Amino acid sequence: MIFAVWIPLLMPLLAVPAARRLAESLPPRAAAWLLTGCAAALAACTTAALGLLMAAGALWLPPVAAFGHLSLSLLGGDADVTVPAASVAGALLTCCAIAVTRRALRHRAELRAARRTADAHALAGDLCIVPDAAPDAFALPGRPDRVVVTAGMLRALPPAEREALFAHERAHLTGRHHLFLLTVALASACHPLLRGLRPSLAYALERWADESAASRVGDRRVTARAIGRAALAARAHTAAVPRPSTALAATTGPVPRRVAALLAPDHPTDHPRIHLGLHGRRLIAAALLACVTFSAAAAVEAAADLHQTVESAQGEHHGDHGD
């Protein structure tokens, strides 16, 4: 078990670059689901591996062995290696739990602060209009969902482009895109390497909303102009309303790349520097699937090995009592 249990901890080294590369060649919606699912699966495997390492070392402790009716002579492995590794795993698992809890609480506090600020201003349906000269707009999830927009942003865009901007932000709310970002943020608290997935995920979510907005208004060029003009207007100003880290906005991310994708409807998901054919996508998808599967299989194998070790140690202990 001591060898298999390390595989889930190391597999993100290969899986994260593969997931990012594959996401570049997929439609935005599929890319977002791929990146989020990959982060969740790898984080779960990492947590399981740390838990198994901690459990394997705990079995060597006399109180635990006595409680489980274990014979230490048949536990297998080397206590001088297993116990220190378990101590480190326990410390890491505790840090993960604290980081996940703090991140979830911070997310909740950020949403509450933003909603308190937004609710103090005028409402027009699902629009919250903030009387601030700084151009800004973003999607604020909650009950009910809100699209927060400043008076400065309304003045910066003509009516048709305003509708495209609103459609973009509403697409974030309808798709519950903040939950994708929150999932990856929590997964990153379990394994730091998973942070590398966030930029690709944020871009995929913005492209998803771009395509939804273009479909809603029926004009890709108007949508592209709205995003470009809003980003230029907002670039020189600070945010007027506190924005949660999971709140998405049309003005963020690589805007020129997104505008170019909207103006090239025949190839909306092509990366300007990476063009993967069907064969290349299949190879990367197979490599990514192998990484995730191997990580999960290693965790399952380590759990089965630990279970077998416990049963063997309990068997000898019960046999001694029977004599």
N, C-alpha and C positions, 0 to 999 in steps of 0.2 A: 504493500500500500504506500510505503514511504516514497516510492518513485512515481507511481501513477498519480498521486495526489498533487504533484507539482505541475502537471501538464495544464490544468485549467488556469493556473496562475501565469503561465508563460505564453499561452496560445494567443492572447490579444496582440502580441508582437507581430504575428502574421495576419490575424483576422482583421484588425483595424485598417491597415493599408489596402487589403483586398476588398473590404466593404466600401471604402471610399472610392476606390477605382471603379468598382462595379456600379456604384450609385451614379457616377458621372454619365453612364451610357443608358440609364433607365429613365422612363417618364417620371416626373417629379413625385407623383403620388406613390408609385412603386418604390422609388428611392427612399422616400421618407419612412415607409413601413419597413423596408429592408434594414436601414440604419438603426431604427428604434428597436426592432426585433433582435437584431444582432447584439446591440448593447445590453438589452435585458437578458438574453440567453447567456452571454459571457459573464455578466455580473452575477447571475444565479449560480453558474458553475464555480466562479471564484469564491463566492460565499460558502458554497457547499464544501469546497476543498479546504478552506480555512477551518470550517467546523469539524471536518473529519480529522485534520491534523491535530486540532485541540483535543478532540475526543480520544484519539490514539494515545496521546501523552497522558491524559487524565486517568486512563486505565492503569497506569503504573503507580498511581498514588494509593497507598495502603487503604485509606478510608473508602475510596471508590472501588478498589478491588474487593474489599470485604462486603460492601453493599451489593455488588454484582455477583458475589460468590465466585470470584475469579482466582485461578492459580497463576501467580506471576511467572512461574517457570515455563509456562506454555504460551505466554503472550507473544513471543517472537520479537525479532528486532532487537535493537540496542537501546536501552533506556538512556544512555548517555547522549544519544542523538535524538531520540523520539521526544523526550521530556523537554529539552531546550527548544526544539522545533515547535512543540505544542505551546510553549510559553509565548513564543513570538507570534504564532498564529492566533492565540487568544488575544494578545494585545492588538494585533491588526484587526481582528474581528470586532473588538470593542471600539476601536477607532472608526471602523466602517459604520457601525451602528450609530455612534455619536454623530458622524458626518451626515448620514442619511437623515437622522432626526432633525439636526440643525438646518439642513437644506430644505426639508419639508416645512418646518416652522417658519423659515425665512420667506419661502414662497407664499405661505398663507399671510404673513404680516405685510409683504409687499402688495399683495392683492387688496388687502383691507385698506391700506394707506392710500392706494391709488383710487379705490372706489369712494373713500371719504372725500377726497379732493374732487373727484368727478361729480359726485352727487350734489355737491354744493353749487353746481352751475346749471345753466339752462338745458333742458332736454327737449328734443324734437324726435319723437319715436325712439329708435335705438341710438340716436345721435346725442352725444353730450358735447355741447359747444362751450368751449372755454374762451372767455374774452381776453385773449392774450395775443400780442402782436407777433410773437415768435411762431413761425409755421411749424406745426406738429400734428401728427395723427397716428393713432395706433389702436389695435384691438384689445379691449379689456374684458376678459371673461368673467363671468359671475352669474348671479340671478337677479335681474336679467343681464344678458350680455350687452355691452356698450361699445360703440365706436366713438372714441374720444378724438375730437378735432378742435383745433384752435381757430379763432377768427382770422389770424394771420394766414393759416393754410387755406381757408375758404377764399380769402382775397387773392391768394397766389395762383389759384386755378380757375379756369373758365368752367361753366356749368357741366359740360360733357365730361371733362376730366375729373371734376369732383365726383361724379357718379361712378367713374371707373375706380377712383381711389376708395370710395365707400364700398364698392363691390369687392375690392381686394381685401379690405379689413374684415368685411362680413364673411368672406371665404375662410379667413383664419378662425373666426368664431364657429362657423358651421362645421368645419373640419376638426375642431377641438385641437388645433395645432399646438397650443400651449402644453397639452398633456404629452405630446411627443418630446418636446424640449425638457419637460420635467422628468420624464422617464430616463432620458439620457443623462440628465444632471444627477439623478439619484444613482444611476448605474456607475457614473464616473466617481462617485463617492466610494464605491466598492472597489474600483480598480482605476487608478489614475490614467492609464493608457487609453481608456475609453473616452477621455476628454477629446481625443483627436477626431471623434465622430461628430462633435457638435457643429463645427463650421459647415461641414457637408450637409448635415441635417437642416440647419437654418437656411441654407441656400435652397435645398429641395422644397422646404415649406414655403418659402417666398415664391419660388417658381410655380408651385402648386396653386397658390393664391393668384399669381399673375394669370395663369391659364384660366382659372375659374372666372376672374374678373373680365378677361377678354371675351370669354364665352357669354357672360352675362350681358355685357354692353354691346356685343356683336361687332366690335371694331378693335383689332389688335393694335393699330397705329395710335388710336386715341388712348388706349391703355398704356402703351409704351411712353407716349408723351406725358401722361399723367404721372407715371412713376418717375420719369426723369425730371420733370419740372418740380415735383414735390421734394425729391431728394436734393436738388440744387437749392431750393428755398430753405429747407431745414438744415442744410449743412453748416451754415454760418451762425446758427442759433442753438442755445441750450434747450433742453426739453422743458416745456411749460408745466407739465404735470408729471409727478413721479411715475416712472414706467417700470413695472415689474420686469425682472430679467427674462421671464418666459412670455412676456407680452410682445407680439410681433408687430412690425410696422413696415409699410411699403417702402419707406425711405432708407431702410437698413440693408446691409449686405453689399455684394458686388453689383451695384445698380447698372453700370454699363453692360455687363455681361447679360443681365436679365433683360434689358431693353433690346439688346442684339438678338436674344432668343425670341422675343416677341415679334421682332421685325423679320424673322426668318422662320415662318410657320411650317415650312417643309421639313426642317430639322430643328425643332424647338429644344431638344435635349442635348444636342451635340456640345461637347466641351471644345473650346477653340484650340486646345493643344492636344487633345486625346480623341482619337477616332477609333473605336473598337468595332471590329466586325462581329458577326454572329459567332464565329468560332472563338474569338478572343473573349467575348462575354461568357460563353459557355465554360471556357477554361477557368476564368476568374470565379464564376459562380460555383464551379465544382470545387475549387480550392477553398473558397469561403465556407461552403457546406461541409467540407472535410474538416476544417478547423473547428467549427462549432460542434459537429458530431463527435470528433475525436475528444474535444474538451468534455462534453457531456458523458461520453463513454468512459473516459478516464475517471470521472467523478463517481459514476455508478460502479466501476470496477473497484475503486478504492473503498467505497461503502460496503460492497459485497465481501471484500477481503477483510475489512474490519469486523463485519458481522461473523464471518467464519472463525476469525481469531477469538472473538468473545465466546462463541459456542464451544470451541475446543478447550479454552481455559475453564469454562464452566463445567464441561464434561468431566475433566480430571478431578475438579474440586468435589463434584457430587459423588464421583467414584470413591474418593478417599473417605467420604462420610459413610458410604454404603458398607465399606469394610469394617 
